Amino acid sequence: MTTLLVLTVGQSDVQLVEGEMRRELAKRNCASLHDEIERRADDWQLVDSPVRKLKPDADSLPEGNFALCTPKLEAVLRYLVDNDITATAALILETRRDAQAASEEPRFVGTILARRLRKRGLADVHQIAFLTGQERLEDRNHPRDAIIRREVVGRIDGAVRSCISRLRPARVIVSATGGMPGVGTLVEEIVRLLAAPGASVDLLEVADGTKANPLTEDHAVSRHRVPEPSASYQARRHALELVGKGSLLAAWGAVQHLIDDDMERRWTCVIEWLAAFAASLPIPDDCDIELLKHKRMAVRCAIRVELALRARDIPRAVYGTVAFFEAAFWDWLREYDFGAEGITRISDTAYQLPASPSADQTQRFRPNTNGTRRINDFDRGIRAWLPVLNRPHLEAFWDALADDVRNLRHDVAHNEPTSDLMNDARNRMAQAGLWSAEGQFLTQALTTNVLMELGSAEPANICENLLTLVRSRLVDEPDYVA
């Protein structure tokens, strides 16, 4: 298995060793100390990192020979050994700005880490400086560059892209805790985006062992299985934005990286239920949002139409608007007393008519091949059923579904839904009173009257009620905070 190790480096990655202890280099003149380390290449050697750390930081280097250590890198290398991982190559992302321009710059740290890696047997090591000369990380004069300049992002992206393209690693280990604020997160996200599908990306955090009690070596731990707290808040916010725009399947995709986490399952399950609802898949048994399992098909269908319009998915909204009538039609048929007509209901697709059916009955049913009959839900059959069902608002909705409107569904199903066709569909739906000019379905009297006729209270608010409930489930104080 090909494994790429990606490192960002900073001031604490190289430390001075004094006897059985180590000391960080003073930040205020870190660049000049690194320049001196580079000039005195024959005076120092790399040794294993002591556990104990001295204070204050070293603002000068010893005369004569001295020793340096790389505690964070040692922690990463121990992680590789402990997890039986053999690195194939390494990419070190560093900064090499002039000491006069950036006095705190650890200018030589990348070279020191590269030497340590090669000494440990890793020959394929690449160093890329994403800042040189007198460059700054950010440019506050341009909003796009206020955190990290686009040119710098391009250098980091290019370095990672080149390594991944060349190596095609099946695994990438990222230790991006060293270096400048914001760069580590950027590097992690670039790697996760560019890694090949199916490749494993392991993000490491290195804990300072001198802050532990008792003292211990610096320790690298994986963040792959346990998301940071910020990841939960970010994912919930993103999911709520997408749900509010009607994009339930997109919301499910946005939280996929958290679905296996037991702590986050308390809310990711809600997004999973919404995705199943949007895709008309079976709703999981543990779903406790009753609107998603409403006994009236018309209620569920109306919500889907409203969400489709929010998502600006006109083809789906067109299809759903016609389907809404059919759902309401069948909601009433399932409550109809067929026995009063002498009709035996075997199933939704099989009915036995009286020996001498009336002309009206034969019009409302069409024959099956086995001698039974089924509901005639074609145009002629629906027109025969509506007076029998005697639901004025259902009939009014049917009247609004004129032939040219109903034919839109066939255009969506059987033709390419071009932009011209969909613009025409939006206009026709609005003219028929089925959609508002702003693209809403549940605000229309034709819709709400059908739902109230079916017994739904305040039908204009059902979609908002659903979204409010979802928001409360994602925003309410979690167990680990309460």
N, C-alpha and C positions, 0 to 999 in steps of 0.2 A: 504494500500500500504506500502510495506517495503522500508524504505529509509535509506541508509547508508551515513554517513557524514565522509569524509576523510580529515584530516588536516595535513599539515606540519607546524612545529613551528620554531621560531627563536627568536632573541634577543629582538625584540620590542613587542612580544606577551604578556609579563608580565611587568607591569610598577608600579612604586611606587606612591602612592597617598599621596599628602600633601595638606590638606584642601580641597579646591575646584579645585585643579589642579593635574596634573599627571606629572611624570618625568620618562624618560627612564633610565634603568640601564646602567652605563658606559660599553662600549664594552671591554675595555682593561682588566678589572677584572670581567667580567660578570660571569665566572665560579665560582670564589670564593664567589661572592654575592649569587649565587644560592645555593652553599653549605651551606652558612649561613642561607638562607631562609629554607633550609631543616632541619638544626639543630634546628632552632628556630620555629618549627612548631606550638607551642602554642602561639607565640607572634604576629601572623598576622592573618588577616581576608581578605576575598575577598569582594569587594564592586563594585558598578556600576562605570563605567568609566567616569570621568569628561571630559568636552569638551576641556578645556584649557590645554596646555602643557607648562611646565617650562623648561628652559635651565639654566645651562648646565646639562648634564646627571648626575645621582646620582652615586658617586663612593663609597658610604657607606650606610648602613642601619641605621635608627633611633634606639636609645636605647629604651627599653620598647616595648610597643605594637605599631604596625603600620598596614597600609592597602595596599593592592595590587589590581590591576585591570587588566582585560584582554580585551583591547579595540577591537582588531581584532575579537576575538571570539564573543564579544557582537554584533559586526556588522553582523557576520554570523547568529547568533541566531535571530537578528531582521529581517534579510532577510527571514528566515524560517517562522517567524510569519506573516510577511507581505504577503507572498505568500501561506499561509495556508498549510505549510508543517510540518509534524511531523516526526522528526528523530527517527528511530528505534534503531540504534546503531551508534557508532563512532569509527573510527580508527585514532589514533594519531601517526604520524611518527616523531620520535625525535632522538636526539643524546645525548649520555651519556658518553662522553670521560672524562678522568681524567683532573682535573683542571691544573695540571702541564704540561700536553701535549697540552692542548688547552685552553688557558686562556680566550678566548672569548666565550667559550661554554655556552649556556643557559641550563645547565644540568638538571634543575628541572622544566623546563617550562611545559613539557608534563604532569607531575603529577598535577601541578597547574590547567591546563586546564581541566584535567580529573575531578578534584574536582569540578570545576565550572560547568561542564556539569552534573555531578551527582546531584549537588545542584539544577539545573534547571529541574531535573526529568528524565534525561537520564541515566538509570542504566547500559546499555550494552556498556561499554567504554573499548577499548583495546589500550594499549600503546606498540609500537614496536620501539626499539632503533636499528637503522641501522648502527650506529657507536658507539663503546665502547672502553674503555681502551686508548691506544695510537694510534689507527687506524687513517689513513688518508682517505679522500674521494677518492683521485686519486693516481695513481702510474705512474709518468711520464716516467718510464723506460720501460713501455710496452704500445704500441700505443692503444691497446684495452682498457686499463685501464686509459688512460691519462686524461679523463674527470671524469668518475665515475668508480671505480673498479667493475669488474664483480661480485665479491662476494657481494658487497653492492647492486648492481642491483638485485641480486638474493634474498637478504633479503627483499627488498621493494616489489618485485614481489610476493614472498611467503606470505608476510603479507596481501597484497591486495587480492591475489588469495584465501587465506584461508577465509577471511571475506566474499567475494562474494560467494564462494562455500557454506559456512554455511548459509548465510542469503538469497541468491538468490534475491537481492534487485531489485525492479522494478524501483528504482530511486537512483542515486548516486550524492551527492553534494560534490564537491571537492573544497577546499580552500587551494591552495598550493602556496600561495604568501610568506609564512614565511620560513626561513631556508636558507640552503646553495644553491649557484647558481647552476643551472642545475637540481637540485633534483625536483623542482616543475614541470617542464615540463615533466620530466621522469614519475613522479607519475600520472600526467594527462593522458599521453599516455598509461600507463599500465592500468589504470582504463577504458579508452575508449576501449582498446582491450579486456579486460577480462569481461566487463559488458555483461550480457546476451543480445542476439538479441532482439531488441524492448525496452530494458531498456533505461530510460532517464538519460543522464549524463550532469549535469549542472556545469560548471566551473565558480568559483567566483573570482573576483578581489576585494580587500579591499583597498579603498582609505583613506588616512590619512586626517581626518577632520580638523586637526589643520593647514593644508596648504590651506584650503578653505577660501574664503572671502565672507560672514562672516564665523566665526568658526562654525563647526558643528561636530556631532558625526562621528566617522569612519563609512564609508558607504560601504556595500557589493553590488556589481553589477554583473549580470550574463554576461559571455562572450559567452554564448551558441548561441545567435542569431546574434551577430556581430563579425565576425572573426577579429583577430589581423591583422595589415598590413603585418606582416611577413608571415602569412598563405597564403595570396594571391601570394606573390612572390615564396614561396616554392611550391605551387600547380602549378603555371604556369611553373616553371622550370621542375618539375617532368613530367607534361603533355607534354612539348616540347621534353623531352628525349624519352618518350614513342612514341610520334608521329614520331620522327625521326627514330625510330626503326621499324616503321610500325604497332605498336600496338595501333590502334585507339580506340578500345573498352576498352583496359586497361587504356588509357588516360582518357576516359570518367569516368571510375570507380574511377580514382585518384582525380577527382574534384567534386565528388558527394556531398561532404560536403559543397560546396559553391554554388550549383546551384540555391538555393532559395534566395541568397543574391542579391539585386538589383544592388549594386555597382559592384559586380563581374560579373554580367550578361553580361556586355559588351564584355567579352572574353570567359566565360564558354559556351556561345551560339555557339561559333566557334567549340569547342570540341564536343558539342552535334551534330552539323551538320556533323562533321567527323565520329562520331559513327553511325549516321543514314546511311551515305554513305557506311561505312564498312559493315554494316548489311543489305545493300540493302533495307532499309526502306525508306518511303517517306521523302524527304528533306523538312524541314519546309519552309513555304512560305517566312519567313523573311531572309532566307539565301541569302547572296549577294556574295558568292564565286562561280563564274560561272562554274569553272571546275567541281564542284560537281554536276552540273545540265547540263553538256555539252550535246548538242543535239545528238552527236554521241555516241551510246552505246559502240562502240569499244574503244573510248577514256577513258570512265569511267572504262571499264573493264581492260584496260591496266594499269591504275593507281592502281587498286586493286591487280593485279598480282605483280606489282613492290613492293607494300607495304607488300604483303604476303611474298615475298622473303626476304625483310628486316627483317620481323618478324620471319623468318625461319619456316614459316608455309608451309611446302612443300605440304601437301595434298591440301590446298586451292590454292596454286600457280599452281599445276598441273591442278586442275579443271578449274581455271581461264584461263590458257593458251589455253586450247581447247575451252573454252567459248569465248575467244577473237576472234577466227576465226568466230564463229557463230554470234557474235555481229556485226562484220564487214560485214559478209554475209547478215545479215538482214538490216544493214544500207543501203546497195546498193539495196536490194529488195524494200525497202520503197521508193526509188527514181525511180524505174524501170517503164517504160511506158508500162503497160500491155495492154492498149487500142490499141497500135500499132499492137498487135497480135490478136486483136479481143477478148481479155479476159476482162471480167467485174470483177473488184475487189470489193467485198462486204465488206470484212474485212480482217485482217491478216490471219484469219483461214477459209475464205470462198471466193472462186473464181468460176466464171461461165465460162467454156471454150466454144469455138465456137461449133456449132452443129457437125462439123466434125474436131475434134482436130487432130493435127499431132501426129505421134509417139513420136516425141521429147517433145511435150507438155504433153502428158500423162505420160511421164517419169519424167517430172519436177513437176508434180502435182500428189497427191494421193487422192483417193475418200474419201469424208465424208459420213456419213450415210444418210444425207438429200438430196443427189443428187448433192451437190456442191463439189468442190475440194479444197484442201489445198496445200500449198507449200510442196514439198517432200524434207525435210531437212535430210533425211537419206543419207547414203553414195552414193547410186546410183543416187539419185536426185541431190545431190550437184555436182557430176561429170557432170551431164547434164546441170546444171545451169552455171557453171563456164565459158564455152565458150560463152554463151549468154550474161552474164554480162561483159565479156571481160575486166577483171581487172587483169592484169598479176601478180601484187604483191600479191593480194588476192590468186591467184592460186598457187603462189610459197609458200605461207604460208601453204596452204592445202597440198601441196606435202611434206612439211617438217613434217606435222602431219601424219607420216606413221602409219600403223595399230597398231604397237606395242606401239607407243606414244599415240595414241587415246585410246588404251585399258587401259592406265594408269588411265584415268579418271574413267573407270568402276571399276578398282581395288580400287580406293579411295572411290568411292560411295558404293560399295557392299562388300568390303573385309576390314579386319583390316589393316590399313596402317602401317605395321611394319617398323622398322628402316631399315632392309635390303631392303624392297621394296622401301622405300623413297630414300635411297642412290642410288639404281638402277635408280629410276626416275630422280634424279638429273643428273646422268651421261648421261642418254638417252636424256634428254632435252638439255644438253650441246653439245652432239654429233650431234644432229639435228640442232644446231644453234639457238634454240629457247631461251635458256638461256645462259648467259656467264658463264665461269668457276667460276667466283666470285659470281654467283647468281644474275644476273641482267637481266631484260626483255626489258626495254626500250632502252638499248644500242645496241640491236641486229638489224641488217639491215632488217631482215625478218619482225620485228615488225614495225620499223620506216617507212619502205616502204609502208606497208599497211595503216598506219595512214596518211602519206603524200598523198597517192592515194585518201584518203577520204577528203583531204583538210586541214589537221592539219599542222600548221607551227611549226618547231623545235620540233617534237614530243619526241625526246630524253630527252628534258628538262621539260616535263609537270609535272612530279612528283616533281622535285626539285622546279619548279615554285610554285606548290601548297604549299610545305613545307615552302618556303620563305615567301609566303603570310601569312600563318598561324603564323609563327614566328613573323612577323611584327604586327599582330593583338594582340599577347600576350605580346610583348615586348615594343611596342610603349608607349610613356609617357601617363599615364592615366589622365583623366579629373581632378581628385582631386590633381594631382601634378602640372599640367600645370598652 
